[in-house]
């Protein structure tokens, strides 16, 4: 750990957090709103990295977990608004996502690689279909408006998102650096050998799914009460999941923190390039492709490579 | 009446699905690559045919030809830009190449999709059909183009069968899908086999894309669903099994058409997805897959 504290990466991290803390005094509410979304997306990407980078599970459906959390919280609030505190709704959302995570983990313990990838993709498509078909409950394609929000103040929302990202990031990072993270990594790379060494692979993988689902669902539920609405295009669509995966691989897989950097970069770039209209996504995708092809360890790999030299 | 309608419509749709999925499964069988830019290549070919036939006015035949060429070019571009650099990279661990190729082809697909949206807008485009008019069979009025689609799809699949089973080149491709090392030991360049496979894939995806453009129309929004449907058909049939994909294409095609006609178009994709989940749980290698 001391080696980690003295590394350049650590100080860059500290500096970034300080900048993030003083930012609200200097920038407009619009930028804060953008960063709020970016911070929640960062949690999505970090949760995904725990599953993929460490447990080795190619999860194409991060939005299944996010969507279950977001919609559970949103539907509860929309139906029982004044009586039920939004924090209870958020807790219920996180819980529902954990249940979803267990359901998703069941096939993962049986099938692997592309087969599991497809199962998760199907889970997303099913959820999407369900939301559209059960429009009476979920608001369908138009989206579900929730009566309550966490706060209407941009700064408060920003603080909550930042604190949430830092706390979940610290937990996920700590977990990935702990013995559990090592066991997960071992079972992801060679399931049989990890089992032969006496580790319960099934239990650890299930735990990874539960933790990943918990944070995805929590972040999804919080984001619903930041936006005041839940819609398929922001929480469930396969395209959202794709962005999360790209963010995690772009930032540097198996690092947890890289996923957060990638997510903030993607959202930030998308906004900076907005004046270019439809070209924005094109340029961001080209940048991401170049990074993946030439710097497979992502942004964090580039920084680390620089630190070594 | 309704029965015949479902039978005819389902047959044409399924033939199209089958053609789209065949190339996809061939690539996976030979080189283990799941090409997630599949939908973008199909749409790219269709849009090229549309632009050439409609905008430049070269007529439906030349337009279709240009579309096929576009499919071929896009397939090679996919291979050289998003697949080969990763296969040859020393910085990426062997076990992680799969996810890198998935991510890279996905990004490449998005790049094609956005380029199409930028230069040709998001509007749906219908490629000028080669065969026009309607015909009535068993009391069902069907556009002739629908029969044409099914015929071309099966001719293309038949040609592929001949190529793989009757030519030396095709046989070596088949051998490579069974045992790449063995083929290398016989003195056949694996990289030239990959090129052949990607060429076949480009032609199949191009033809499928253009037919889809004539039959249902395409837009840059259809990229994702097209990739997803090819992926599910291929997994349902068993990854790498061409005959499995053909059967799975018909299962999915008929299931979707029957649901759309008998229940509601809104539920169109749900039974197929449910079937997929059941198959995943009970028989994870797909209906005809090898493990």
Interface residues (C-beta under 8 A of the other chain):
Chain A: X52 X58 X106 X107 X110 X111 X113 X114 X115 X117 X118 X119 X121 X122 X125 X126 X129 X132 X133 X189 X238 X239 X242 X245 X246 X249 X253 X278 X279 X281 X282 X285 X286 X288 X289 X292 X293 X296 X297
Chain B: X34 X81 X82 X85 X86 X89 X91 X92 X95 X96 X98 X99 X100 X102 X103 X104 X106 X107 X108 X110 X111 X114 X115 X117 X118 X224 X228 X231 X232 X235 X239 X266 X267 X269 X270 X273 X274 X276 X277 X280 X281 X284 X285 X286
